[in-house]
Amino acid sequence: MLFLGVDTGGTFTDFVLYEDGALRIHKVLSTPEAPERAILQGIGELGLMERLHELHLVHGSTVATNAALEGKGVRTVYIGNRGLRDLLTLGRQARAELYNLQPTPVPPPVPPELCVETGGRLGADGSVVEDLTDDDLAALRRTIERLAPRAVAINLLYSWRDDRFERAIEQALTENLFISRSSAVLPEIREYERGIATWLNAWVGPLVEGYLHRLKHALPCARVAVMQSSGETADAAQAGRQAVRMLLSGPAGGLVGARFVAAQADRRQLLTFDMGGTSTDVALIDGELRLTSEGRIGPWPVAVAQVDMHTIGAGGGSLAWIDGGGLLQVGPQSAGAAPGPACYGHGGTQATVTDANLVLGRLLPGAFLGGGLRLDAAAARAAVARLGESLGLGVEETAAGIVRLADEHMARALRVMSVQRGVDPRSLTLVSFGGAGGLHVCALAESLGMRQALVPVHAGVLSALGMLAAPPGRQLSRTVTGLLADLGPTLEQHYAELMAEGGRALAAEGVDPATVQARRSLDLRYRGQSYTLNIPWSDVASASEAFHIAHQGRFGHRLALPVELVNVRLALAAPALPLQLAAAPRSAAECAGHATLYGVREEASIWQREALAMGQVIDGPALITERVSTTYLAPGWRCRVDPVGNLILDYRA
């Protein structure tokens, strides 16, 4: 088999091919209007079109993410119980700006004319408050036919207890609709969060399903899988119906890749930042990936399990601009893949972070993409100079300001994931990846007081590598409410049912049930609370004590109150591809030259990363170039090459 990991980013589409124990990497410019075009281009350039029958492709897709963020979902009807048509519009009544008494009106997720009411209402105990009649179903069919949507989201009260009414509505509607029902998407309490997840799934589902269909049609003999937001893969044939679980598809691949590669260097407590062309994603890894059910996409909560990360609009393609007060700003707008930064020579005229790094000498024009894209230094200087004229600064000073601002944006995001959660970043290793991450790693580590950093091997395409290192798997949950002490004996039955559901899905992908590993956990809270903590499940006594300890650690106190169960969770994972990284060369590389960097007294040595030997040591300032990225080793930093080619950075000043 040929194993190909693909990460579709806002600027570049990255490829990592694993064949017979060897890795090949490749990049092409993304085609946001039709992401499959860039994938097919890369497959062709890698010479794989004649070997599709051997190809197993795992990719991270931005189709769901971009559609949600840009508000470009399909026409969707929302169906709720009578009296609750405005549920998604009302939300939690939480204000984005607490002290702003005149907030800007936010359009509702679903326009009022597309919100439909019907019967089929349950009470909190599962009893029928209002039946769903044949007349209700006939009226729904007529309404849906009149409104002519592409998708329908069904969200009835307490459907997690009994989904018969949602199933009846689904069966009554025409087959040419994309139908998303809450009891299948997220069978948990909290009707607003469940409703938003169901609506998001319906809103972007046809786009994801259509994209995957086009990709499968273009690769008829290949096996195609998709990365889920939780860090496991799913077969493309099943993933299209669960589009809401792909909103963090690409970033999840980066975290899987970071964890896999850092483990080769025996580093497991990590603070990661993935800096691409459009955005930067930061996360905390403590041995395992941290998942959350309280994520967000744009203004909406996403209650399905996903990697716990914080994203900001700061990337290599982030535009520098001057605000109304005459101050320099960077991002969140991006030059994207077209036209891209000015230095790409594709028509871009506005200065970006990449242009600034080129002006400062931290990027070498002929080393970008292995020489496949020669950077236009004159165009970069011209773009930065135009900005500098308005600020009354020279071109290098302006470029340095752009980079410092971008660094501060990213440092602030790293503090959100560490300091603001009570974690001292000085005890962690900063792991940088993405095409632009290595240029900023030293500055970010210094700003957080960190003395250790790691630039993984293949850092520029680590998200694509993570696609290959990710296991096939599923995250399943259901609400079971009551006191833990009372419900403990019944939990084995719930886990057995979830195991059967997940096992069927994985078996359909060819996974041997005997190889599947299960991790069981519970969402617990004190009686009377609304917030829960996720605790591993083994027995009532162990889970209760673990909850008390976790509550003490998170909130500083424990209470003499009964512990209440809210949700049962089951994580299933099959074995991942036994990926092996090649050993670094044995013969030490020689310096490839020197470069003058703005603001740095000494000349920076230049090194080809692929030639660096195991154990080789480099002192900053230095530029370490590779085919898809560059690492800037600042003065005061020392770099050591580990056995598989990771760069281990230590601050020695």
C-alpha positions as CSV (number, residue, x, y, z in Angstrom):
1,M,0.0,0.0,0.0
2,L,0.9,3.6,-0.5
3,F,-0.1,5.8,2.4
4,L,-0.6,9.4,1.6
5,G,-1.4,12.1,4.2
6,V,-2.8,15.3,2.9
7,D,-3.5,18.6,4.8
8,T,-5.5,21.2,2.9
9,G,-4.6,24.6,4.3
10,G,-5.6,28.1,3.4
11,T,-2.4,28.8,1.5
12,F,-0.8,25.4,0.8
13,T,-1.9,21.8,0.4
14,D,0.7,19.5,2.0
15,F,1.5,15.9,1.1
16,V,3.4,13.2,3.0
17,L,3.8,9.9,1.2
18,Y,4.9,6.8,3.1
19,E,6.1,3.8,1.1
20,D,8.3,0.9,2.1
21,G,9.4,2.7,5.3
22,A,10.4,5.9,3.5
23,L,8.8,9.4,3.5
24,R,8.4,11.8,0.6
25,I,7.0,15.3,1.1
26,H,5.4,17.7,-1.3
27,K,3.5,21.0,-1.4
28,V,1.3,22.8,-3.9
29,L,-0.7,26.0,-3.6
30,S,-4.3,25.3,-2.4
31,T,-7.3,25.8,-4.6
32,P,-10.0,27.0,-2.1
33,E,-12.8,27.1,-4.6
34,A,-12.3,23.4,-5.3
35,P,-9.9,21.8,-2.7
36,E,-9.9,18.5,-4.6
37,R,-8.0,20.1,-7.5
38,A,-4.9,20.8,-5.4
39,I,-5.1,17.2,-4.0
40,L,-5.3,15.8,-7.5
41,Q,-2.5,18.1,-8.7
42,G,-0.2,16.9,-5.9
43,I,-1.0,13.2,-6.5
44,G,-0.1,13.7,-10.1
45,E,3.1,15.5,-9.4
46,L,4.0,12.7,-7.0
47,G,3.5,10.2,-9.8
48,L,0.7,8.3,-8.2
49,M,-2.1,8.5,-10.8
50,E,-1.1,5.1,-12.2
51,R,-1.1,3.5,-8.8
52,L,-4.4,4.5,-7.3
53,H,-5.4,0.9,-6.6
54,E,-2.5,0.9,-4.0
55,L,-3.3,4.3,-2.5
56,H,-4.7,4.8,1.0
57,L,-5.3,8.6,1.4
58,V,-6.0,10.2,4.7
59,H,-6.7,13.9,4.6
60,G,-7.7,16.9,6.6
61,S,-10.4,18.9,4.9
62,T,-11.2,22.6,5.4
63,V,-14.5,22.5,3.5
64,A,-16.6,22.3,6.7
65,T,-14.5,24.9,8.5
66,N,-14.4,27.4,5.7
67,A,-18.1,27.1,5.0
68,A,-19.0,27.7,8.7
69,L,-16.6,30.6,9.2
70,E,-17.6,32.3,5.9
71,G,-21.3,31.8,6.4
72,K,-21.6,29.8,3.2
73,G,-23.6,26.8,4.3
74,V,-26.6,25.6,2.3
75,R,-30.2,26.6,2.7
76,T,-31.3,24.7,5.8
77,V,-34.7,24.3,7.6
78,Y,-34.7,23.9,11.4
79,I,-37.5,21.8,12.9
80,G,-38.2,22.1,16.6
81,N,-41.2,21.5,18.9
82,R,-44.1,23.9,19.0
83,G,-43.2,27.1,20.9
84,L,-39.5,26.5,20.4
85,R,-38.8,27.7,16.9
86,D,-36.6,30.5,18.2
87,L,-34.4,28.3,20.3
88,L,-31.2,28.8,18.2
89,T,-31.8,32.5,17.9
90,L,-32.2,33.0,21.7
91,G,-29.3,30.8,22.6
92,R,-27.9,31.3,26.1
93,Q,-28.4,35.0,26.1
94,A,-24.7,35.4,26.8
95,R,-23.1,38.7,25.6
96,A,-19.8,38.7,23.8
97,E,-18.9,42.0,25.4
98,L,-20.2,42.2,28.9
99,Y,-20.2,46.0,29.3
100,N,-21.3,46.9,25.8
101,L,-24.9,48.1,26.2
102,Q,-25.4,48.5,22.4
103,P,-23.8,45.4,20.8
104,T,-23.9,45.0,17.1
105,P,-26.9,42.8,16.2
106,V,-25.8,39.3,15.2
107,P,-27.9,37.5,12.5
108,P,-29.6,34.3,13.8
109,P,-28.2,31.0,12.7
110,V,-31.4,30.1,10.9
111,P,-33.6,32.9,9.4
112,P,-37.0,32.9,11.1
113,E,-38.8,31.9,7.9
114,L,-36.8,28.7,7.8
115,C,-37.7,27.7,11.4
116,V,-40.6,25.2,11.6
117,E,-42.6,23.9,14.5
118,T,-44.2,20.5,15.0
119,G,-45.5,18.0,17.6
120,G,-43.6,15.1,19.1
121,R,-42.7,16.7,22.4
122,L,-41.4,14.7,25.3
123,G,-41.1,15.6,29.0
124,A,-38.0,15.5,31.1
125,D,-38.9,11.9,32.2
126,G,-39.4,10.7,28.6
127,S,-43.2,10.8,28.8
128,V,-45.1,12.1,25.8
129,V,-46.3,15.7,26.3
130,E,-47.6,16.2,22.8
131,D,-47.8,13.4,20.2
132,L,-46.6,13.6,16.6
133,T,-49.6,13.0,14.5
134,D,-50.0,12.0,10.8
135,D,-51.4,15.6,10.3
136,D,-48.2,17.0,11.7
137,L,-46.1,14.9,9.3
138,A,-48.2,15.9,6.3
139,A,-47.9,19.6,7.3
140,L,-44.2,19.2,7.6
141,R,-43.9,17.7,4.1
142,R,-45.9,20.5,2.6
143,T,-43.8,23.1,4.4
144,I,-40.5,21.6,3.4
145,E,-41.7,21.3,-0.2
146,R,-42.6,25.0,-0.2
147,L,-39.4,26.2,1.4
148,A,-37.2,24.0,-0.9
149,P,-34.1,23.6,1.3
150,R,-31.1,21.4,0.6
151,A,-30.8,20.3,4.2
152,V,-33.0,19.8,7.3
153,A,-32.0,19.9,11.0
154,I,-34.3,18.1,13.4
155,N,-34.0,19.0,17.1
156,L,-36.8,17.9,19.4
157,L,-36.8,18.2,23.2
158,Y,-35.3,15.2,25.1
159,S,-34.6,13.3,21.9
160,W,-31.6,11.8,23.7
161,R,-34.0,9.9,25.8
162,D,-36.3,8.7,23.0
163,D,-35.6,9.4,19.4
164,R,-38.8,7.9,17.9
165,F,-40.3,11.2,16.9
166,E,-37.1,12.5,15.2
167,R,-36.9,9.2,13.3
168,A,-40.5,9.5,12.2
169,I,-39.9,13.0,10.8
170,E,-36.7,11.8,9.1
171,Q,-38.6,8.9,7.4
172,A,-41.5,11.2,6.3
173,L,-39.2,13.6,4.4
174,T,-38.1,13.2,0.8
175,E,-34.9,11.2,0.1
176,N,-33.2,14.0,-1.8
177,L,-32.6,16.1,1.4
178,F,-29.6,16.0,3.6
179,I,-31.2,15.3,7.0
180,S,-29.5,15.8,10.3
181,R,-31.2,14.7,13.5
182,S,-30.0,15.6,17.0
183,S,-30.4,12.1,18.4
184,A,-27.8,10.9,15.8
185,V,-25.4,13.9,15.9
186,L,-25.2,14.5,19.7
187,P,-27.5,12.5,22.0
188,E,-26.8,14.7,25.0
189,I,-28.7,17.2,27.2
190,R,-28.6,21.0,26.6
191,E,-31.0,21.5,23.8
192,Y,-29.3,24.7,22.5
193,E,-25.8,23.1,22.1
194,R,-27.4,20.0,20.7
195,G,-29.4,22.1,18.3
196,I,-26.4,24.1,17.1
197,A,-24.4,21.0,16.4
198,T,-27.3,19.5,14.5
199,W,-27.8,22.6,12.5
200,L,-24.1,23.0,11.7
201,N,-24.0,19.4,10.6
202,A,-27.0,20.0,8.2
203,W,-25.8,23.5,7.1
204,V,-22.3,22.3,5.9
205,G,-23.1,18.6,5.4
206,P,-24.1,18.7,1.7
207,L,-20.9,20.7,0.9
208,V,-18.7,18.2,2.7
209,E,-20.6,15.2,1.2
210,G,-20.4,16.7,-2.3
211,Y,-16.7,17.4,-2.0
212,L,-15.9,13.9,-0.7
213,H,-18.0,12.4,-3.5
214,R,-16.0,14.4,-6.1
215,L,-12.7,13.4,-4.6
216,K,-13.8,9.7,-4.5
217,H,-15.0,9.9,-8.1
218,A,-11.6,11.3,-9.2
219,L,-9.8,8.6,-7.2
220,P,-12.0,5.6,-8.0
221,C,-9.7,2.9,-6.8
222,A,-8.2,4.5,-3.8
223,R,-9.2,4.2,-0.2
224,V,-10.1,7.7,1.2
225,A,-10.3,8.6,4.9
226,V,-10.8,11.9,6.6
227,M,-9.4,13.2,9.9
228,Q,-12.0,14.0,12.5
229,S,-11.8,16.9,14.9
230,S,-11.0,14.5,17.8
231,G,-7.8,13.2,16.2
232,E,-9.1,9.9,14.8
233,T,-9.8,9.0,11.1
234,A,-13.1,7.9,9.5
235,D,-13.8,6.5,6.1
236,A,-14.9,9.1,3.7
237,A,-18.1,7.2,2.9
238,Q,-19.2,7.7,6.6
239,A,-17.6,11.1,7.3
240,G,-19.9,13.0,4.9
241,R,-22.9,12.5,7.2
242,Q,-21.0,13.7,10.2
243,A,-19.6,17.0,8.8
244,V,-19.7,18.7,12.2
245,R,-17.0,16.3,13.4
246,M,-14.6,17.7,10.7
247,L,-14.5,21.3,11.8
248,L,-11.0,21.0,13.2
249,S,-9.9,18.3,10.7
250,G,-6.5,19.8,9.7
251,P,-5.4,21.2,13.1
252,A,-6.2,17.8,14.7
253,G,-3.7,16.2,12.3
254,G,-1.1,18.7,13.5
255,L,-1.5,17.7,17.1
256,V,-1.4,14.0,16.3
257,G,1.8,14.6,14.4
258,A,3.3,16.8,17.1
259,R,2.6,14.2,19.8
260,F,4.0,11.4,17.6
261,V,7.2,13.1,16.6
262,A,7.9,14.6,20.0
263,A,7.6,11.2,21.6
264,Q,10.6,10.1,19.5
265,A,12.5,12.7,21.5
266,D,10.9,11.5,24.8
267,R,9.0,14.8,25.1
268,R,5.4,14.4,26.3
269,Q,4.5,17.6,28.0
270,L,4.1,20.0,25.1
271,L,2.9,23.5,24.3
272,T,2.3,23.5,20.5
273,F,1.8,26.1,17.9
274,D,1.0,25.4,14.3
275,M,1.7,28.5,12.2
276,G,0.5,28.2,8.6
277,G,-0.3,30.7,5.9
278,T,-3.6,31.9,7.3
279,S,-3.9,31.1,11.0
280,T,-2.0,29.8,14.1
281,D,-3.4,27.0,16.3
282,V,-2.0,26.5,19.8
283,A,-2.7,23.6,22.2
284,L,-1.5,21.9,25.3
285,I,-0.6,18.2,25.2
286,D,0.0,16.3,28.4
287,G,0.9,12.8,27.2
288,E,-2.4,12.5,25.4
289,L,-4.4,14.9,23.2
290,R,-6.8,17.0,25.3
291,L,-10.4,16.9,24.0
292,T,-13.2,19.3,24.8
293,S,-16.9,19.4,24.2
294,E,-16.9,23.2,24.7
295,G,-15.2,24.3,21.5
296,R,-16.4,27.0,19.2
297,I,-16.5,27.8,15.5
298,G,-17.0,31.5,14.9
299,P,-19.8,32.6,17.2
300,W,-21.3,29.2,17.8
301,P,-20.6,26.5,20.4
302,V,-19.5,23.1,19.0
303,A,-20.4,20.4,21.6
304,V,-19.1,17.4,19.8
305,A,-15.7,16.1,21.0
306,Q,-12.7,17.9,19.4
307,V,-9.1,18.7,20.2
308,D,-8.8,21.5,22.7
309,M,-7.0,24.4,21.0
310,H,-7.1,28.1,20.5
311,T,-6.9,29.6,17.0
312,I,-6.0,33.2,16.0
313,G,-5.8,34.9,12.6
314,A,-2.0,35.2,12.5
315,G,-0.1,33.3,9.8
316,G,2.7,33.8,7.3
317,G,0.1,35.3,4.9
318,S,-1.4,37.7,7.5
319,L,-1.7,41.2,6.1
320,A,-0.1,44.2,7.8
321,W,-2.2,47.3,7.8
322,I,-2.6,50.7,9.5
323,D,-5.8,51.3,11.5
324,G,-7.8,54.5,11.8
325,G,-5.5,55.7,14.6
326,G,-2.4,55.4,12.5
327,L,-1.2,52.3,14.4
328,L,0.3,49.2,12.7
329,Q,-1.8,46.0,12.8
330,V,-1.2,42.5,11.7
331,G,-4.1,40.1,10.7
332,P,-6.6,38.6,10.9
333,Q,-7.1,39.1,7.2
334,S,-4.8,37.0,5.1
335,A,-3.4,37.1,1.5
336,G,-4.3,33.4,1.3
337,A,-3.1,31.3,-1.6
338,A,-4.3,33.8,-4.3
339,P,-2.7,36.2,-4.7
340,G,-0.6,35.3,-1.6
341,P,2.2,37.5,-0.1
342,A,3.8,40.0,-2.4
343,C,7.0,38.0,-2.5
344,Y,5.2,35.1,-4.2
345,G,5.0,37.1,-7.4
346,H,1.4,36.2,-8.0
347,G,-0.1,39.7,-7.9
348,G,-0.1,40.4,-4.2
349,T,0.8,44.0,-3.2
350,Q,0.1,44.2,0.5
351,A,2.8,43.4,3.0
352,T,2.5,40.2,5.0
353,V,4.4,38.4,7.8
354,T,6.2,36.4,5.1
355,D,7.3,39.5,3.3
356,A,8.6,41.0,6.6
357,N,10.7,37.8,7.3
358,L,12.1,38.0,3.8
359,V,13.1,41.7,4.3
360,L,14.7,40.9,7.6
361,G,16.9,38.2,5.9
362,R,15.3,35.3,7.8
363,L,14.0,33.7,4.6
364,L,16.3,32.9,1.7
365,P,14.7,33.7,-1.7
366,G,16.1,30.6,-3.4
367,A,15.4,28.2,-0.6
368,F,11.6,28.5,-0.5
369,L,9.9,25.2,-1.3
370,G,13.2,23.8,-2.2
371,G,13.6,26.3,-5.0
372,G,10.3,25.4,-6.5
373,L,9.0,28.9,-5.7
374,R,11.7,31.7,-5.8
375,L,10.7,34.6,-3.6
376,D,10.7,38.1,-5.0
377,A,12.7,40.1,-2.5
378,A,12.2,43.4,-4.4
379,A,8.4,42.9,-4.4
380,A,8.5,42.2,-0.6
381,R,10.6,45.3,0.1
382,A,8.3,47.5,-2.0
383,A,5.2,46.2,-0.2
384,V,6.7,46.8,3.2
385,A,8.2,50.2,2.2
386,R,4.7,51.5,1.2
387,L,3.5,50.6,4.7
388,G,6.6,52.2,6.2
389,E,6.1,55.5,4.4
390,S,2.7,55.9,6.1
391,L,4.3,55.1,9.5
392,G,7.4,57.3,8.9
393,L,9.7,54.2,9.3
394,G,12.3,52.6,7.1
395,V,11.6,49.3,5.4
396,E,13.6,47.1,7.9
397,E,12.1,48.9,10.9
398,T,8.6,48.3,9.5
399,A,9.4,44.6,8.8
400,A,10.7,44.2,12.4
401,G,7.5,45.8,13.7
402,I,5.3,43.4,11.7
403,V,7.1,40.4,13.0
404,R,7.0,41.6,16.6
405,L,3.3,42.2,16.4
406,A,2.7,38.7,14.9
407,D,4.9,37.3,17.7
408,E,2.8,39.1,20.4
409,H,-0.5,37.8,18.9
410,M,0.9,34.2,19.0
411,A,2.4,34.6,22.5
412,R,-1.0,35.8,23.8
413,A,-2.6,32.8,22.4
414,L,0.0,30.5,24.0
415,R,-0.7,32.2,27.4
416,V,-4.4,31.4,26.9
417,M,-3.7,27.7,26.7
418,S,-1.1,27.6,29.5
419,V,-0.9,30.5,32.0
420,Q,-4.6,31.2,32.0
421,R,-5.2,27.5,32.8
422,G,-2.8,27.5,35.7
423,V,0.0,25.8,33.8
424,D,3.5,27.1,34.0
425,P,4.8,27.1,30.4
426,R,8.4,26.9,31.7
427,S,7.8,23.3,32.6
428,L,6.8,22.5,29.0
429,T,8.6,22.1,25.6
430,L,7.4,24.5,23.0
431,V,6.8,22.6,19.7
432,S,6.6,24.6,16.5
433,F,5.4,23.4,13.2
434,G,3.6,24.6,10.1
435,G,5.3,26.3,7.2
436,A,6.1,29.5,9.2
437,G,6.4,28.2,12.7
438,G,10.2,27.7,12.8
439,L,10.8,31.4,12.0
440,H,9.1,32.5,15.3
441,V,9.9,29.7,17.7
442,C,12.8,31.3,19.6
443,A,11.0,34.6,20.0
444,L,7.9,32.9,21.4
445,A,9.8,30.7,23.8
446,E,11.6,33.7,25.2
447,S,8.4,35.7,25.6
448,L,7.0,32.9,27.8
449,G,10.2,32.3,29.7
450,M,10.6,28.9,28.2
451,R,14.1,27.5,27.7
452,Q,13.3,24.4,25.7
453,A,11.8,24.1,22.2
454,L,11.5,21.4,19.5
455,V,11.2,21.8,15.8
456,P,10.0,18.4,14.6
457,V,11.4,16.7,11.6
458,H,9.1,17.5,8.6
459,A,7.7,20.4,10.7
460,G,6.5,22.2,7.5
461,V,4.1,19.3,6.7
462,L,3.5,17.9,10.2
463,S,-0.3,18.1,9.9
464,A,-0.1,15.9,6.8
465,L,2.3,13.5,8.7
466,G,-0.2,13.4,11.6
467,M,-2.9,12.1,9.2
468,L,-0.8,9.0,8.7
469,A,0.0,8.7,12.5
470,A,-3.7,9.0,13.5
471,P,-5.7,5.8,14.3
472,P,-9.1,5.0,12.9
473,G,-11.6,5.6,15.7
474,R,-14.8,7.1,17.1
475,Q,-15.9,9.3,19.9
476,L,-19.4,8.2,21.3
477,S,-21.5,9.6,24.0
478,R,-25.0,9.6,25.5
479,T,-26.6,11.4,28.4
480,V,-27.4,9.4,31.5
481,T,-28.5,11.6,34.4
482,G,-28.7,10.8,38.1
483,L,-26.5,10.2,41.1
484,L,-23.4,8.2,40.3
485,A,-23.8,6.0,43.3
486,D,-27.2,4.9,42.0
487,L,-26.4,4.6,38.3
488,G,-23.0,2.8,38.7
489,P,-24.4,-0.7,38.3
490,T,-26.2,0.2,35.0
491,L,-23.2,1.7,33.2
492,E,-21.9,-1.5,31.7
493,Q,-25.1,-1.8,29.7
494,H,-24.7,1.7,28.3
495,Y,-21.0,1.1,27.4
496,A,-22.0,-2.2,25.7
497,E,-24.5,-0.4,23.5
498,L,-22.0,2.3,22.6
499,M,-19.3,-0.3,21.9
500,A,-21.7,-2.1,19.6
501,E,-22.5,1.2,17.7
502,G,-18.9,2.2,17.3
503,G,-17.8,-1.3,16.5
504,R,-20.2,-1.5,13.6
505,A,-18.9,1.8,12.2
506,L,-15.3,0.6,12.4
507,A,-16.1,-2.8,11.1
508,A,-17.5,-1.2,8.0
509,E,-14.1,0.3,7.4
510,G,-12.4,-3.1,7.6
511,V,-11.1,-2.8,11.2
512,D,-10.7,-6.0,13.1
513,P,-12.9,-5.7,16.3
514,A,-10.2,-7.6,18.3
515,T,-7.7,-4.8,17.7
516,V,-10.0,-1.9,18.9
517,Q,-9.0,-0.3,22.2
518,A,-11.7,1.4,24.3
519,R,-11.3,4.3,26.8
520,R,-14.3,4.9,29.1
521,S,-15.1,8.1,30.9
522,L,-17.9,10.0,32.5
523,D,-18.9,13.7,32.7
524,L,-19.5,14.3,36.4
525,R,-20.5,17.3,38.6
526,Y,-21.7,18.0,42.1
527,R,-25.5,17.9,42.4
528,G,-26.7,21.4,41.7
529,Q,-23.8,22.4,39.4
530,S,-24.1,22.9,35.6
531,Y,-20.4,22.5,34.7
532,T,-18.9,19.0,34.4
533,L,-15.5,17.4,34.6
534,N,-14.5,14.4,32.5
535,I,-13.2,11.5,34.6
536,P,-12.0,8.0,33.6
537,W,-14.4,5.3,34.6
538,S,-13.5,2.0,36.4
539,D,-15.9,1.9,39.4
540,V,-18.0,4.2,41.5
541,A,-15.5,4.8,44.3
542,S,-12.5,5.5,42.0
543,A,-14.5,7.8,39.8
544,S,-16.0,9.7,42.7
545,E,-12.6,10.3,44.3
546,A,-11.0,11.2,41.0
547,F,-13.7,13.8,40.5
548,H,-13.1,15.3,43.9
549,I,-9.4,15.6,43.2
550,A,-10.0,17.1,39.8
551,H,-12.4,19.6,41.2
552,Q,-9.9,20.6,43.8
553,G,-7.2,21.0,41.2
554,R,-9.4,23.0,38.8
555,F,-11.4,25.2,41.2
556,G,-9.3,25.1,44.5
557,H,-11.9,23.3,46.6
558,R,-14.0,20.2,47.0
559,L,-17.5,19.9,48.3
560,A,-19.4,17.5,50.6
561,L,-22.1,17.0,48.0
562,P,-23.2,13.9,46.1
563,V,-21.6,13.4,42.7
564,E,-24.0,13.4,39.7
565,L,-23.5,11.7,36.4
566,V,-24.4,13.6,33.2
567,N,-22.8,11.9,30.2
568,V,-21.3,8.6,29.4
569,R,-18.4,8.7,26.9
570,L,-16.6,6.0,25.0
571,A,-13.5,6.6,22.8
572,L,-12.6,3.8,20.4
573,A,-9.3,3.6,18.5
574,A,-7.9,0.9,16.2
575,P,-4.1,0.5,15.6
576,A,-2.6,3.3,13.6
577,L,-0.1,2.8,10.7
578,P,3.2,1.6,12.3
579,L,5.0,4.7,11.0
580,Q,8.8,4.7,11.3
581,L,10.9,7.8,11.0
582,A,14.2,7.5,9.1
583,A,17.4,8.0,11.1
584,A,19.3,11.2,10.7
585,P,22.5,11.1,8.7
586,R,25.7,10.0,10.5
587,S,28.2,12.3,8.8
588,A,28.2,15.9,10.1
589,A,27.0,18.6,7.6
590,E,29.1,21.6,6.8
591,C,27.9,25.2,6.9
592,A,26.4,26.1,3.5
593,G,27.2,29.9,3.8
594,H,26.3,33.0,5.8
595,A,23.7,35.6,5.8
596,T,23.3,39.1,7.2
597,L,20.1,39.6,9.3
598,Y,18.6,42.9,10.3
599,G,19.2,43.7,14.0
600,V,21.7,40.8,14.5
601,R,25.3,41.7,15.1
602,E,26.9,38.4,14.0
603,E,26.4,36.8,10.6
604,A,24.0,33.9,10.6
605,S,25.3,30.5,9.5
606,I,23.2,28.7,6.9
607,W,22.5,24.9,7.1
608,Q,20.6,22.4,5.0
609,R,18.5,20.5,7.5
610,E,18.3,17.3,5.5
611,A,22.1,17.0,5.8
612,L,22.4,17.6,9.5
613,A,23.8,14.6,11.4
614,M,22.6,12.9,14.6
615,G,24.1,14.8,17.5
616,Q,25.2,17.8,15.5
617,V,25.2,21.0,17.4
618,I,24.6,24.5,16.0
619,D,24.8,27.8,17.8
620,G,22.6,30.8,16.9
621,P,22.3,33.0,15.0
622,A,21.6,30.5,12.2
623,L,19.1,29.7,9.4
624,I,18.3,26.0,9.0
625,T,16.5,25.6,5.7
626,E,14.6,22.6,4.4
627,R,12.3,22.0,1.5
628,V,9.1,23.3,3.0
629,S,10.1,25.6,5.9
630,T,13.0,27.5,7.5
631,T,14.0,27.6,11.2
632,Y,15.5,30.8,12.5
633,L,17.8,30.0,15.5
634,A,18.2,33.3,17.3
635,P,21.3,34.5,19.2
636,G,21.6,32.8,22.6
637,W,20.0,29.5,21.4
638,R,21.7,26.2,20.7
639,C,20.3,23.5,18.5
640,R,21.0,19.7,18.7
641,V,19.9,17.1,16.2
642,D,18.3,14.0,17.7
643,P,18.4,10.5,16.2
644,V,15.4,11.0,13.9
645,G,16.3,14.6,12.9
646,N,14.2,16.6,15.3
647,L,15.8,19.9,16.3
648,I,16.1,20.2,20.1
649,L,16.5,23.9,21.0
650,D,18.0,25.1,24.3
651,Y,18.2,28.7,25.5
652,R,21.7,29.3,26.8
653,A,21.9,33.1,27.2
